[in-house]
Amino acid sequence: MNEAMTAHPYIPNFVPAAQAEMLRVIGAGSIDELYGDIPAELRFPGDLDLPPALASEQVLRRHVEGILNRNQSCQEAVSFLGGGSARHYVPAVCDEVNRRAEFVTAYAGEPYEDHGRFQALFEYASLMGELLDTDVVNVPTYDWNQAASTALRMAGRITGRRRVLISSHTGPDRLSTIRNYCRSALELVEVEHHPVTGLMSLDDLRAKLDGDVACIYFENPSYLGCIESRGQEMAELAHRRGALCVVGVDPISLGVLAPPSQYGADITCGDLQPLGLHMNQGGALAGFIATRDEERFVREYPSRLFGLTTTSVEGEWGFGDVLYDERTSFGAREKGKEFVGTAAALWGITAGVYLALMGPRGMEQVGRTILQKAQYAARRIGQLPGVKVRFGGTPHFKEFVVDFGGTGRSPGDINRALLKHGIFGGSDLTGKVAGMDGCALYCVTEMLVREEIDGLVAALGRVIGM
């Protein structure tokens, strides 16, 4: 086989002669020798079982488009999926601003290339601070999972303690990330929930709170949608033992619910996804962390913080990093509180646009709309034969648990049947959350209209009656 036949149009330096020359320059006899430092048991022997390369751009395009055309998105089907990413309304101005050339990057930028990005992120942090009733908000990091993990490690550094009491109703994906991120620094202990109300057990919390606990962590609303009405009592329990209170929150709920800072949270975290961000390929996600403006908190942020200060020109103000070198791995990698890689700064700017557009009244209206529609959907679904809404006596926001145990059909079977009606059913909780086998998590946002909710109820009736 000649070089022309083995060259690949999409892989640089694929021609054997080019590879041989590169190996000669670096002094390696072969590619295997180049990777000799990697233990043999970690290397895949032989060749991967891959189909032949599609060398023609036209053929490749047709192949990829064929795969994409099999996809069914929330544009074609009505979605009741949530659990961390849900379909919310995205005003056109959010897309218009975040596509501007001076903003369109994930990075927070540097002073030499700042064309308004620093100010936009400062304005975002200010708007989020108002929504959360906090003083300090970071430039967004990857997602809620990382934000929660970092918030817990911050609490560990602040208190000098290693144990964390964490809600057993934390989302399974988030809990997995937290365990992985914190395993070298913290010990996680789950706090149980009441089987009827879905609220955290105060008796279990009291029993596990001792002088070694750095913080307690719960989410409000919880992963299962329950609104935790005793947040202040839980925060006070933590504070009496010298621990901090960390709360994860869905920011779109704060038009109708009190922010965690008002019932005792020392650190608040969450995701910006509901605030003007489209769903796409697992995103868009962006984690935020917020605290009071106290030095013991500010010095433990590993992510970037933007502030406002005077410049060398009298009467002029500028926007820039706060305690950049003392805290972050950007300033001094070996001394950073934690390593922080690519930020999600663009989504912070987008969320800032959304909050500026909505204002306090708009946030109240969207929160009330979601609250009312979710209550309506839960009531209608709960009237179906063999179907029960878990924790029905506890107020919930946006999401709720539907138990299909009495129907004789699994959530997976029901979802496959619903898809034939053009509906994405709720997320199957079987094997994901303890005690939730046969249940599904349904999500209702402001995007759904009454006819679509009624259509779901009608389709469920037909499916479970089959």
Secondary structure, DSSP 4 states (H G I P E B T S, - for coil): --HHHH--TTSTT-SHHHHHHHHHHHT-SSHHHHTTTS-GGGSPPS----PPP---HHHHHHHHHHHHTT---TTTSEE---SS-------HHHHHHHTSTTT-SSS---GGG-SSHHHHHHHHHHHHHHHHT-SEEPPPBS-HHHHHHHHHHHHHHHHT--EEEEETTS-HHHHHHHHHHHTTT-EEEEE-B-TTT--B-HHHHHHH--TTEEEEEEESS-TT-B--TTHHHHHHHHHHTT-EEEEEE-GGGGGTS--GGGGT-SEEEEE-TTTT---BTTB---EEEEE-S-HHHHTT--S--EEEEE-SSTT-EEEEESSHHHH-TTT-GGG-SS---S--HHHHHHHHHHHHHHHHHHHHHHHHHHHHHHHHHHHHHHTSTT-EETTTTS-BSSEEEEE-GGGT--HHHHHHHHHTTTEE-PEE-TTTSTT-TTEEEEE--TT--HHHHHHHHHHHHHHHT-
